[in-house]
Each structure stands twice: as C-alpha cells, then as structure tokens.
C-alpha cells in the first residue's frame, strides 16, 4: 500500500505545476478561501511566472497522461471546478509527444506474435494522432484495405494505476471534510474515472463499443462509425477502417467544400440525441478532433474509448425534462426531479418549479450565441445547492457530451437554437414510446364505455414508465484509511507536518473545485 507521505509528495508536486500555469490563482483570490490555504498558494507560486489567464488544460498536460484524462473528467463538472475552468479543460484533446516507432512496432509484434509485415503491407511510422493512452498510425492491410491502427502506449497501464491511487486517496480525504465536499461526491467522480480509464486501456473494449454503436446507428445515413478489423485487434492494438474527410473543426474548409453549416450542426445534434435518448448508448468524447465530415456530408466519428450508457428509466426522465424545458412546462420538469429522487422529498415541488423557471425562461427561443453560459450555469448550480441535489454520477458523461456537442454545433452555426433543433426529436420519441397507450387511455376516459380495460392499460403504462430512483445504485468504493484513522495514529508523529500540508492542499482543492 502506498504511504500517505508518498501521496502528499505527489500532490504537492502537481500543485506546483498548477501554480506555474496560474491554476491556483482562483483559490488565492477567492474570499471564502481560508488564510492558511492562501499562504500555501503563495508558497506554491514562489518564483513562478504565471500567465494572465489560467491555463488549466496546459497544467494537466504537464502533469502527465493520467492527469489529461482526469482533466477531461473534471470538464464534466463545472460545479466542482467552475465554469471557466471547465470550458478550458474541454480543450484537452490528448496532444502529447508520440512514442518512437520502434517501440510501437515492438508492441504490435508482441501482441500478435508475428512480424508487422505479416499484418500490414504498408505502415506509416509517423502517427496521425498521439493521445494520453494510445497513438494512431495510418496503414494498409495485406489484403489492400486502408485502415487506422491504434496502439496503446507501452507501460501506460502501470502509470495510470499509480496516479489513480493518489487521486482516490486525495478524494477520500477531501470528502471526509464533510459539507459541500460530501454533496459533490469526489470519491464517485474518481471511481467513475477509474472505470472509464480501465475500459480505455483495453482496446478490445473500445472496438466492441464502436461495433455496438455502428449497429445502433446503421439507420442514420448522416452519421457513420468505421468498421472494426477484428483479425488485427487485441487488448493493446485496434484496427479499424480509415476515414477520409475534413475535420469538423476546420470550418473554412467545410464551407469551401460546399457543406451547409446549418444542416451539419442539426445532424450532429440529432445524432447525439438518437444515441443518448433512443439508444441509451452514446459516443461520449465528441470533441472537434474526433469528428470528420465526408464528401457527401456524412459525419464520421472516431475514438470510442469513452462511451456513455443511460438506462431506459433515466432516458424517460431525460426526454421529459428536455421536452418540458423546451415547452416551458417547468411544473412537469420539477415533478420529474422529485419522482426520480434527484431532489429530496422535504423540498417543495412548486418552489423548485419556480427556480427552474428563473433559469429556463431567459434561454427559451434564443440562439446559443445570445445566451450567457456562465449565468445559466451559475443559476443551475445555485438550484442544486439550494435544493440539496446530489451529483448523479450516471449522468456525468451525458453532461460532458452535451456541452461538447453544443460547442461543436455552435462553432458550425453560431445562430443554432438548441431547443428548436432538439424539440422535434424529443417530442417524436416520447410520442412513439408512450403515445399509443396514452391515446387509448384518453379515448377510454372520454367514452366511459369500457372502463374495465383501464386497469390493464395502467399496468402496461406502469411497466414502461420509469420507477422511482432512475439513478443506478452507486458502485462500491475502495476502502481507503484516512491519515487520522485509528490504525494510522501510531505513525502520526512521523509525518504530522506533511499531513498538515496535505490537509491544507485538500482544502485548497475543495475551494478550487467548488
């Protein structure tokens, strides 16, 4: 087991890097920051030259690959890190230094126990992308197909395991402070991060996710998922069809190629809604670097290491919440939050509906370009605090992906109205899922002639509609002894000073994350 002093040393080293990138400035200047934490921030930044604007993404890249992935996870939590930091962290796209080709060759040959030439007729030694977990090369198979080959970085699994161990340790101590830290569930954030990372480290899991999403989206002609070459895919190597297209971030090139930005942005939003609401399985890393536009206007996605799932119950809640917000039915949105047990029962449905109206009304009918994301998030976070809403870990990836999709769609079409684009899809899905039974029930109530059928209709509706508590049960969390636990008291005197510094650092992280 890693000693507390080791965890503290790592955290202090990472804190120094954060200071050099100006990422601790918010802690030092925040009025609610304790004086001791302010002093710690001043010590951490001694001798550093900081940028005028904090660069959180660069700080996480400097710390290492595991921190890049953690930064991407924290980008889903503006309630933890703040809206400014969350937007900055969304720029993390794994632009890391590539692994030398000799090591990549060794990794492929060791995985398949055969020379590289037996698998690929041509293999470009220069990677087309280098991420925190793997890098991608272009190749041609021995049967003449153009493919992309994703190869895991050698030794990355051990490095991630070490860093995540420290993240879990820090989160346990942070949550032990109680209060706001308990409500925000930092331990579950790291537990989700660990699960996502373990899935990404096994490229067979990513290949399976791509294959499943491809099957789910086969009926959507405007969205494509490349096919997997299973004969050349294993835990450390994945091979899939090569995508020829323009990166969706290259807006000028898309316009020059004759693509309609309004249609592209709407197709992207509807593809995401189809995945999240209709299928309950969605590509959760839809940033600009992972989306391409083919010559015929099809949007092609790559990099399926992070995928999200929403069970059928939560999808009903989500669809009704989105539809309620688009139509201004805040009372129904509030009722759903209580039915799903997102808001504790001791609060008032009416008061919650009014709070939602205060946030929703200024947004309705306006394009994204006219909305203040900061003001909207401030309002939403105030609601979560005022009504004691705990974080819903199963919706974290969805939140992150919605922010990403909105960002890309707005880049393509600054005047897009997300409500207008999403409303028809959500309305149609609700009608298709619940319409027949609901219409039959209405007819029976009006006619009053076949009342005996109503119990059966209610039973069928009850079988389809979500039950209380749409959130899945929380996963078991690891047992992490706190430094002040009974079993640790005998060694307290050996690192009392370091523990004090660690506690201050934890308090600082709480202020930064809050």
N, C-alpha and C positions, 0 to 999 in steps of 0.2 A: 504493500500500500504506500502511495506517495505521501511523504511527510508534509504537514502543514507549512513548514518553513519553505519547502520547495514550491508549493502553490503560491505562497506570498511573494517569493522572489520572481516568479514568472509574471504575476500580476503587476508588480512594481516595474518590471522591465517593459511590459506592454503599456503601462501608464506613462512612462517616459516617452514612448513613441507617440502616444496620443497627444501628449503635451507639445511635441515638436510640430505637430500638424494643426495646432490650435484647437484640438478637440476637447480640451478641458476648460476652455475659456468660459463656456456657459455655466460650468459648476462654480467657478471662482466669482463670477459676477451675479449669480442668482441670489436674490435677497433671502431666500429660505435656506441657503447653504450654511451649515454650522461654521463658526470661526475656525475650528480645528481643521476642517476639510479645506477651507480656503488657504490656510497655511500650507497644507500638504500639496495643493495645486501649485502654489507659488514655488515650493521646493522642486516639484517635478519639472517646472518650466525654466528653472535657472539655467542661464547660458544658452537657451534655445532661441532661434529666430523663427517666429511664427507667422503664418500667412494672415492677411487681414480677414479673410473669410475662412472659417474652419473647414478642413477637407477631411471628413470622416472616412470617405472611401479610400483615399490615399493612405491614411493611417492603418486601416485594416489590411491593405495590400502589403504595407511594410512589415506588419507583424507576421504574416505568413498565410499559407493556403487555408488552414482551418479558420483563421480569422476572416478571410474573404467570405467563406460560406456562412460564418456566424453573422457577418455584416449583412449578407443577403437576407438572413432570417430576421435580423432586427429591423430591416427595412419594412417588414410586415407590421411592425409595432410602433407607429408614431406616438401611441400613448405612453410607450416606455422611453423612447429616445428623443421625442419631439418631432414636429412636422418638418423642420428644416433638415435635421439630421437624416430623417427617413428618406426624404427626396434625394439627398446627396448619396445615401447608401444604395439607392436604386440604380446608380450608375455603375455599380460593381458588376463587371462583365468578365471577370477572370482573365484579364490581360496580363499574364505572368510570363516570365522568361521560359522558353521551351527547354525540354530535356534534350541533350545531344542525341543525334540519330543512332549512334552506335548502341546506346542503352535501349532505345526504342526497338531496334532490331532484335536485341537480346531478349527483350520482354516478349515480343511476338513469337520468336522461335522457341523460347522456353515454354510458352503457353501451349503451342500446338505441337511441340516436339518434332519440328520439321523446318528445313531452311525456308527463309522468306520467299525465295523464288518459286517454291512449290505451291504457294498460296496466291501470289500476285505477280503478274507478268511485268508490271511497272509499279514503282512505289516512290513517290516524291519525298526526298529526305527533308524538305522544308515544310514545316507544319503550316496549315492554313488557319489554325487557331490553337491557343495554348491556355488552358484553364487551370483551376486550382487542383482538380482531381485528375484530369487527363488532357491529352492534346490530340488533334485531329490531322491526319495526312490524307492527301488525295492519292488514289491508286487505281489500277486496272487489274481485274482478276484474270486468272489464267484462262477463263472462258470468254474474256473480252468485255466484261461489264465495267463501267465506270462507277467507282464506289468511294465512300468516305470511310476511313479506318480510324476509330477512336481507341487510343492506347492509354491505359492507366499509368500515372507516374510511378516509377519504382519506389517502393518504401513509403508511399503516401499513407497507407493504412496505419502504420505504426505512429507516424507523426500526428495524424488526426486523433488517434486513441489517447495519446499523451495530452494534447491540448484540450480535448473534450473533458478529460478527467479533471483538469483545473477549472474549466467552465462550470462543471457540476458542483465542484467544491465551493466556488465563489457564489453560485446561485443559492446553494443551501444556506450559506451564512447570510446572504442578503435577505432571503425570505424569513430567516429566523429573527430579523429585526422587527417583524410584525407590521401592522398598519398597512400603508399603501403597497409595500412590497408583497405582502401576502395576497392582496386582491389582484395584483398584476401577474402572479404566478410565474416568477422567473425560473423555477425548477422545471415546470412543464414546458416552458419555452426551450430550455436546453434539452429536455427529454425528446421533444419533437425534433430538434436539431440533430440529435444523435441518430434518431430513426431515419430521418431523411438522408443523412450522410452515409449510414450503413447501406442504404439502398443504392445510393450513387456509386459507392465503391465497388459494387458487384455489377459489372456491365451487362451481365445476363438479365438482371432485373430491369435495367433500362431498356434493353432490347425487347423484353416481354411487354413493358409499358408502351413502347412505340407500336408494337404489333397490336395490342389491345385497342389503343387509340385509333389506329388505322382502320380497324374493323368497325369501330363505333362511328367514324366519320366518313365511311365509304359512300354514304348517300348525300354528302355535301360536296358538290362539284367545285366550289370556290376555295376549298381547304384540302391540303394534301399532307400526308405523313409518309416519308420514304419507307420502302420495304426493307426488312432485315435479311441479311445473308447469314442464315443460322450455321452453315458449314464453316464460316470464318468468324464465329462469335463465341466467346468464352468469358470467364469472370474478369479477365484483365484486358480483353480485346473485343471490340464490337465493330462489325462491318455492315454498312447499310448503303442504299442507293445514293448516288451523288445527285445533288440538286443544282440545276443551272438556273440562276435567277439573279435579280438585283436585291441587295439588302434593303429591307424596308426602311432603314434609317436614311438611305440615300434618296431623299425626296425629289431633288432636282433631276436625278437620273430617271426616276419613275415618271415624272412629268414629261421629260424628253422622250421617253419610250411610248408615250401616249396613254398611260394609265389614268383613270379617273379617280382622283383622291377621295371624293365623296363616296363612291362605290366601294373602294378599298377599305376605308375606315368602317363603313357599315358592315361589310363582310367580315372584318376582323372581330367586331363586337358580337355579331350574331354567331360566329364560330365559337367564341368563348362561351356565350350563353347556352349554345347547344351542348357543349361539353359539360358545363357546370350544372345546369338545371335539368336538361333532358337525359343526359348520360350519367351524371354524378361522378365523372372521371375526367379530369382536365389537365392540360399542359400548364404547369404552374411556374414556368420560367419563360414567359412570353415577352422577354425584353427585345429590344430592337436588333440585337446581334443574333438572335435565334429565329428570325423570321425573314423569309425571302419572297419575292414576287416573281413568278414565272412569266414568260412572254404572253401567255393567254390570260393573265390577271389572277391566276390561282395563287393563293397564299400558301407557301410551304414552310413547315416548322421543322426545326432540328433541336437536338439536345433534350432528351426526355428523362434526365436523371432525377428531376423533381416533378412529381405528379401529385395531384390532389384528389381526394375522394370525399364525397358528401353522400351520406346515406339518404334513402328515399324520404324519410321523415323530415330531415333538415332541408331537403330540396323543396318540399311543400312550403315550409316556413319561409325559405328564401324567396321563392316565387311570389308568395302572397305579400311579403314585406316590400319587394321591389314594385309590385303592382300597386300596392297601397300608397307608396311614396309617389309613384308617377301620377296617380289619380287624386292625391290629396286626402285619402281616407286614413288619416292618422289614428283614428279610434281603432280601426282594424289592425293597423300595424302595432299599436300598443297592446291589443289583446293577444296577438301572436307572441309577443315577447313574454307575456305572462304565461300563456299556455305552454310555451317551450321552456319555461322556467329560467329564462335568461335574466328576468327581473324577479327579485324575491317577492313573495305574496304580500308582505306587510306594506308595500307601496300601493299608491292609488293608480288605477288604470287611467282615470281621467287626467290626473296630473302628468302622467308620463306621455299621454297623447298630446297635451298642450306643449310639453317640452319638445316633442318631435316636430310639432308644427312650427315652433320658433326656428328650428334648423332647416326644415324642409321647404317652407314657403318661399324664402328668398332664392332658392335654387330652381324652383319649378319654372319650366318654359324658357330658361336661359341657356345659351350655348356655353360650353365649358370655358371659352375664352373670357366670358364676363363674370365667372364665378371666382370667389376667393377661397382657394382650397384651405388656406390657413384658418380663415374664420369658420369655415364649415367644420374642420377637424376640431378646432377649439370648442365649438358648440357640442359636437358629438362626445368629446372626451368629458366635458362638463356633465353631460347627461349620465355617462357611465359611472362617474364618481358620485353624483347626487343620488342615483338610484341603486347604488351598490351592485352594479353589474360586474360579475367576474369575467375574466377573459375566457373566451370559448376557443380552446386550442384547435378544435377540428375545423374552425373557420379561418385560422391564421393564413394558410396558404391561399384561400379564396380571396381574402382581403388584399394580400400582396399582389395576386394576379389581376384583380380588378383595377388596382392602382396602375399596374404596368400596362394593361390593355387600354385604359383611359389615356395614359400618357402617349402611347404609340398612336392611337386613334386621333388624338388632338394634334400631334405632330403632322399627321397626314392631312387633317381637315380641322383647322382651328375653330370653325363655326359649328362643329358637330354638337348636337344636342343628345346627350347620352340617354335622357329619359325618352325622347321621341324614338330613338333607334331601338332601345330595349323593350319599350312598352308593347308593341305588337307581338313580339316573340313570346314574352311572358304571358300576355293575355291569351294567346292561342294555346300555349302549353297548358295553362290552367283549364281552359275550356275542354281540351282534348282529354285531360286526365280526369276531370271531375264533372264535365258537362253533362253526359248522358244521365247519370243517376240524379244529379241536381235538377235537371229539366223534368225528369219523370216525377220527382218528389213535388216540384212546383205544380205540375199538372194535377196530381192526385189531391193536393190541398185545395185547388180551385174547384175541382169537380165534386169532391166529397163523396164519391160513389164507391170507391174501392179502398176504404180505409184499412182493410185487413192487410193490404200489401205494404203499408208504411213500415211496420217493424222490420220486414225483410230488407227494405231499401235502406233503413237506418243501419242495419247490420253490415250491409255491403259498403256503405259510406264509411262506417267506422273502421272497417278492415283496410280501406285505402288511406284514410286520413291519418296523419302522424299522431302519435300519442304524446302525453306529457313528457318533457325531457328529451328534446330532439338531439341533444348533445350526447355522443357516445361516452361510456364511462372512461374516466381518466386512466391512463396506463400506470402500472406500478412504478414508483420512483425508487432509485437506489438508496440504500441506507448509507448515509454519509455522517460520520461522527463530527460534531461541532467541536471547535477548539475548547469551548468551555464546558463540554460534557464531562460527566463523572470520570469516565475512563481516561480522559486526557489530562485531568488536573494534576496528576503526578509529574507530568512533564511540562507543566505550565511555566515554571520558572526558567526553563531552558530557552524559551523564545517569547517571553512576555512582551518584550518591546516590539518584536516583529508582529505579534498578534495585534497589538495596539495599532500599528501602522496598517495592517490588513483590514481591521475593522473600520478605520477612517477611510481607507480606499473604498471599502464596500459602501459606506455611507455616501461617499462621493459618487459612486456609480449609481446609487439609488437616485441621487439628485439629477444626475445626467439622464438616466433612463426615465425619470418622471418629468 
